[in-house]
Amino acid sequence: MEKNRKARRKTFAARQDLIERASELSKQKGYTLYGFVNELLMLAFEAEEMGVSLRILLDERRLLKAAKEASFILGLENLWYEMADIAYNKAKRSSLKSWSEAGQWLAKSYLSSGTKDPFSVFKRDLEAFTWSASEFEFEEVNGNISIRIISPRFSEAYTFMFAAFLVSSLETFGFTGFNNDVSRGTIRLRAHRKKS
């Protein structure tokens, strides 16, 4: 019991700028620097025991934050596909129009976000948000774009509506000349940037 009362300390070296930031943060959070560093180390060990790194945890947190800021919501996947099927079967043209308008709106929100390269941010987020797809490739080379999405879980209706969403988003970013190959669970899109 006696040895638990007073923990032994050990000194370690770190970059000065990091120690200064840690010192500032610890004061803001009401910790001593000693307490703050120990809390960080305990969280890192806890993450490792869970089988994930702090980097993965932070990346996943950023993903959820970005999805929320882009007006995405979480929902049950099978319910989402079922609702897409119902809407598509009852009102195909209206459903495609709604998804197309949503793609246009989302692209405009990225374009007006003030970020330096809104298309790159859109591309990064879309790749991250489409985690239910088993394959997602999004490439741009010399103004030509190629998207390939494969998911055996996508219903036919969801596949076609998602393709309409993507085409509209890309048109809003200035792409044209689409070559689309869409079938249940598979979306392949090719286009090029409009010449200025």
C-alpha positions as a Markdown table, in Angstrom:
| # | Residue | x | y | z |
|---|---|---|---|---|
| 1 | Met | 0.0 | 0.0 | 0.0 |
| 2 | Glu | 2.8 | 2.4 | 0.9 |
| 3 | Lys | 4.3 | 2.3 | -2.6 |
| 4 | Asn | 1.0 | 3.1 | -4.3 |
| 5 | Arg | 0.6 | 6.3 | -2.3 |
| 6 | Lys | 3.5 | 8.0 | -4.1 |
| 7 | Ala | 4.1 | 7.1 | -7.7 |
| 8 | Arg | 7.7 | 7.2 | -8.9 |
| 9 | Arg | 8.4 | 9.8 | -11.6 |
| 10 | Lys | 10.6 | 9.5 | -14.7 |
| 11 | Thr | 11.8 | 12.3 | -17.0 |
| 12 | Phe | 11.6 | 12.0 | -20.7 |
| 13 | Ala | 12.5 | 14.4 | -23.6 |
| 14 | Ala | 10.1 | 15.9 | -26.1 |
| 15 | Arg | 10.2 | 18.7 | -28.6 |
| 16 | Gln | 10.1 | 22.1 | -27.0 |
| 17 | Asp | 7.2 | 23.4 | -29.1 |
| 18 | Leu | 5.1 | 20.3 | -28.0 |
| 19 | Ile | 5.9 | 20.8 | -24.4 |
| 20 | Glu | 5.0 | 24.5 | -24.6 |
| 21 | Arg | 1.6 | 23.5 | -26.2 |
| 22 | Ala | 1.0 | 20.8 | -23.6 |
| 23 | Ser | 1.8 | 23.3 | -20.9 |
| 24 | Glu | -0.7 | 25.8 | -22.3 |
| 25 | Leu | -3.4 | 23.2 | -22.8 |
| 26 | Ser | -2.9 | 21.7 | -19.3 |
| 27 | Lys | -3.4 | 25.2 | -17.8 |
| 28 | Gln | -6.6 | 25.7 | -19.9 |
| 29 | Lys | -7.9 | 22.3 | -18.8 |
| 30 | Gly | -7.0 | 22.8 | -15.1 |
| 31 | Tyr | -4.3 | 20.2 | -15.0 |
| 32 | Thr | -0.7 | 20.3 | -14.0 |
| 33 | Leu | 1.7 | 19.5 | -16.9 |
| 34 | Tyr | 2.5 | 16.3 | -15.0 |
| 35 | Gly | -1.2 | 15.3 | -14.7 |
| 36 | Phe | -1.9 | 16.3 | -18.4 |
| 37 | Val | 0.9 | 14.2 | -19.8 |
| 38 | Asn | -0.1 | 11.2 | -17.6 |
| 39 | Glu | -3.7 | 11.5 | -18.8 |
| 40 | Leu | -2.5 | 11.5 | -22.5 |
| 41 | Leu | -0.3 | 8.5 | -21.9 |
| 42 | Met | -3.1 | 6.6 | -20.1 |
| 43 | Leu | -5.5 | 7.4 | -23.1 |
| 44 | Ala | -2.8 | 6.2 | -25.6 |
| 45 | Phe | -2.4 | 2.9 | -23.6 |
| 46 | Glu | -6.2 | 2.4 | -23.4 |
| 47 | Ala | -6.5 | 2.9 | -27.1 |
| 48 | Glu | -3.8 | 0.4 | -27.8 |
| 49 | Glu | -5.5 | -2.1 | -25.5 |
| 50 | Met | -8.6 | -1.7 | -27.6 |
| 51 | Gly | -6.6 | -2.5 | -30.6 |
| 52 | Val | -6.6 | 1.0 | -32.2 |
| 53 | Ser | -4.2 | 3.8 | -32.4 |
| 54 | Leu | -4.9 | 7.4 | -31.3 |
| 55 | Arg | -4.4 | 8.3 | -35.0 |
| 56 | Ile | -7.3 | 6.1 | -36.0 |
| 57 | Leu | -9.5 | 7.4 | -33.2 |
| 58 | Leu | -8.7 | 11.0 | -34.3 |
| 59 | Asp | -9.3 | 10.2 | -38.0 |
| 60 | Glu | -12.7 | 8.6 | -37.1 |
| 61 | Arg | -13.6 | 11.6 | -35.0 |
| 62 | Arg | -12.7 | 14.0 | -37.8 |
| 63 | Leu | -14.8 | 11.9 | -40.2 |
| 64 | Leu | -17.9 | 12.1 | -38.0 |
| 65 | Lys | -17.4 | 15.8 | -37.5 |
| 66 | Ala | -17.0 | 16.4 | -41.3 |
| 67 | Ala | -20.1 | 14.3 | -42.0 |
| 68 | Lys | -22.1 | 16.4 | -39.5 |
| 69 | Glu | -20.8 | 19.7 | -40.9 |
| 70 | Ala | -21.8 | 18.5 | -44.4 |
| 71 | Ser | -25.3 | 17.8 | -43.2 |
| 72 | Phe | -25.1 | 14.0 | -43.3 |
| 73 | Ile | -26.9 | 11.9 | -40.7 |
| 74 | Leu | -26.3 | 8.3 | -39.6 |
| 75 | Gly | -28.9 | 5.8 | -40.3 |
| 76 | Leu | -29.5 | 2.0 | -40.6 |
| 77 | Glu | -28.1 | 0.9 | -44.0 |
| 78 | Asn | -30.7 | -1.6 | -44.8 |
| 79 | Leu | -33.5 | 0.9 | -44.0 |
| 80 | Trp | -31.8 | 3.5 | -46.2 |
| 81 | Tyr | -31.7 | 1.1 | -49.2 |
| 82 | Glu | -35.3 | 0.0 | -48.5 |
| 83 | Met | -36.5 | 3.6 | -48.4 |
| 84 | Ala | -34.6 | 4.4 | -51.6 |
| 85 | Asp | -36.3 | 1.4 | -53.3 |
| 86 | Ile | -39.8 | 2.6 | -52.2 |
| 87 | Ala | -39.2 | 6.1 | -53.3 |
| 88 | Tyr | -37.7 | 5.1 | -56.6 |
| 89 | Asn | -40.4 | 2.6 | -57.4 |
| 90 | Lys | -43.2 | 5.0 | -56.6 |
| 91 | Ala | -41.7 | 8.1 | -58.2 |
| 92 | Lys | -38.6 | 7.4 | -60.2 |
| 93 | Arg | -38.2 | 10.8 | -61.9 |
| 94 | Ser | -38.9 | 12.7 | -58.7 |
| 95 | Ser | -36.4 | 10.6 | -56.7 |
| 96 | Leu | -33.7 | 11.0 | -59.3 |
| 97 | Lys | -34.3 | 14.8 | -59.3 |
| 98 | Ser | -34.2 | 15.0 | -55.5 |
| 99 | Trp | -30.9 | 13.1 | -55.4 |
| 100 | Ser | -29.5 | 15.2 | -58.2 |
| 101 | Glu | -30.5 | 18.5 | -56.4 |
| 102 | Ala | -28.9 | 17.1 | -53.2 |
| 103 | Gly | -25.6 | 16.5 | -55.1 |
| 104 | Gln | -25.7 | 20.0 | -56.5 |
| 105 | Trp | -26.5 | 21.5 | -53.1 |
| 106 | Leu | -23.7 | 19.6 | -51.5 |
| 107 | Ala | -21.1 | 20.6 | -54.1 |
| 108 | Lys | -22.2 | 24.3 | -53.8 |
| 109 | Ser | -21.7 | 24.1 | -50.0 |
| 110 | Tyr | -18.1 | 22.9 | -50.6 |
| 111 | Leu | -17.5 | 25.6 | -53.2 |
| 112 | Ser | -18.7 | 28.3 | -50.9 |
| 113 | Ser | -16.9 | 26.9 | -47.8 |
| 114 | Gly | -13.8 | 29.1 | -48.2 |
| 115 | Thr | -11.4 | 26.1 | -48.3 |
| 116 | Lys | -8.5 | 26.4 | -50.6 |
| 117 | Asp | -9.3 | 23.4 | -52.7 |
| 118 | Pro | -13.0 | 22.5 | -52.2 |
| 119 | Phe | -12.9 | 19.7 | -54.8 |
| 120 | Ser | -10.2 | 17.9 | -53.0 |
| 121 | Val | -12.0 | 18.2 | -49.7 |
| 122 | Phe | -15.2 | 17.0 | -51.4 |
| 123 | Lys | -13.4 | 14.0 | -52.8 |
| 124 | Arg | -11.7 | 13.1 | -49.5 |
| 125 | Asp | -15.0 | 13.4 | -47.6 |
| 126 | Leu | -17.0 | 11.4 | -50.2 |
| 127 | Glu | -14.4 | 8.6 | -50.1 |
| 128 | Ala | -14.7 | 8.6 | -46.3 |
| 129 | Phe | -18.5 | 8.8 | -46.1 |
| 130 | Thr | -19.0 | 6.0 | -48.6 |
| 131 | Trp | -17.7 | 3.4 | -46.2 |
| 132 | Ser | -20.4 | 0.8 | -47.1 |
| 133 | Ala | -18.9 | 0.4 | -50.6 |
| 134 | Ser | -16.4 | -2.5 | -50.9 |
| 135 | Glu | -14.5 | -0.6 | -53.6 |
| 136 | Phe | -14.3 | 3.2 | -54.1 |
| 137 | Glu | -11.8 | 4.7 | -56.5 |
| 138 | Phe | -11.9 | 8.4 | -57.3 |
| 139 | Glu | -9.1 | 9.7 | -59.6 |
| 140 | Glu | -8.4 | 12.9 | -61.4 |
| 141 | Val | -5.6 | 13.2 | -63.9 |
| 142 | Asn | -5.1 | 16.2 | -66.2 |
| 143 | Gly | -8.7 | 17.4 | -65.8 |
| 144 | Asn | -10.2 | 13.9 | -66.4 |
| 145 | Ile | -12.1 | 12.2 | -63.7 |
| 146 | Ser | -12.8 | 8.6 | -63.1 |
| 147 | Ile | -15.0 | 7.2 | -60.3 |
| 148 | Arg | -15.6 | 3.5 | -59.7 |
| 149 | Ile | -17.8 | 2.3 | -56.8 |
| 150 | Ile | -18.8 | -1.3 | -56.2 |
| 151 | Ser | -21.0 | -2.5 | -53.4 |
| 152 | Pro | -23.0 | -5.7 | -53.6 |
| 153 | Arg | -25.2 | -4.3 | -50.8 |
| 154 | Phe | -26.5 | -1.3 | -52.9 |
| 155 | Ser | -30.0 | -1.9 | -54.2 |
| 156 | Glu | -30.7 | -1.0 | -57.8 |
| 157 | Ala | -32.6 | 2.1 | -56.8 |
| 158 | Tyr | -29.9 | 3.3 | -54.5 |
| 159 | Thr | -27.2 | 2.7 | -57.1 |
| 160 | Phe | -29.0 | 4.9 | -59.7 |
| 161 | Met | -29.9 | 7.6 | -57.3 |
| 162 | Phe | -26.4 | 7.8 | -55.9 |
| 163 | Ala | -25.1 | 8.0 | -59.5 |
| 164 | Ala | -27.4 | 10.9 | -60.1 |
| 165 | Phe | -26.1 | 12.6 | -57.0 |
| 166 | Leu | -22.5 | 12.1 | -58.1 |
| 167 | Val | -23.1 | 13.4 | -61.6 |
| 168 | Ser | -24.9 | 16.5 | -60.4 |
| 169 | Ser | -22.1 | 17.1 | -57.8 |
| 170 | Leu | -19.4 | 16.8 | -60.5 |
| 171 | Glu | -21.3 | 19.0 | -62.9 |
| 172 | Thr | -21.4 | 21.7 | -60.2 |
| 173 | Phe | -17.7 | 21.4 | -59.8 |
| 174 | Gly | -17.3 | 22.0 | -63.6 |
| 175 | Phe | -17.1 | 18.5 | -65.1 |
| 176 | Thr | -18.8 | 17.6 | -68.3 |
| 177 | Gly | -18.9 | 15.0 | -71.1 |
| 178 | Phe | -20.0 | 12.2 | -68.8 |
| 179 | Asn | -19.6 | 8.5 | -69.8 |
| 180 | Asn | -21.7 | 6.5 | -67.2 |
| 181 | Asp | -22.0 | 2.8 | -66.7 |
| 182 | Val | -24.4 | 2.2 | -63.9 |
| 183 | Ser | -26.0 | -1.1 | -62.8 |
| 184 | Arg | -27.1 | -2.6 | -59.5 |
| 185 | Gly | -24.2 | -2.2 | -57.1 |
| 186 | Thr | -21.8 | -0.7 | -59.6 |
| 187 | Ile | -21.2 | 2.9 | -60.6 |
| 188 | Arg | -18.5 | 3.9 | -63.2 |
| 189 | Leu | -18.3 | 7.6 | -64.2 |
| 190 | Arg | -15.9 | 9.4 | -66.4 |
| 191 | Ala | -15.9 | 13.0 | -67.2 |
| 192 | His | -13.6 | 16.0 | -67.9 |
| 193 | Arg | -13.3 | 19.5 | -66.7 |
| 194 | Lys | -14.9 | 22.2 | -68.8 |
| 195 | Lys | -12.3 | 24.3 | -70.7 |
| 196 | Ser | -12.3 | 27.8 | -69.3 |
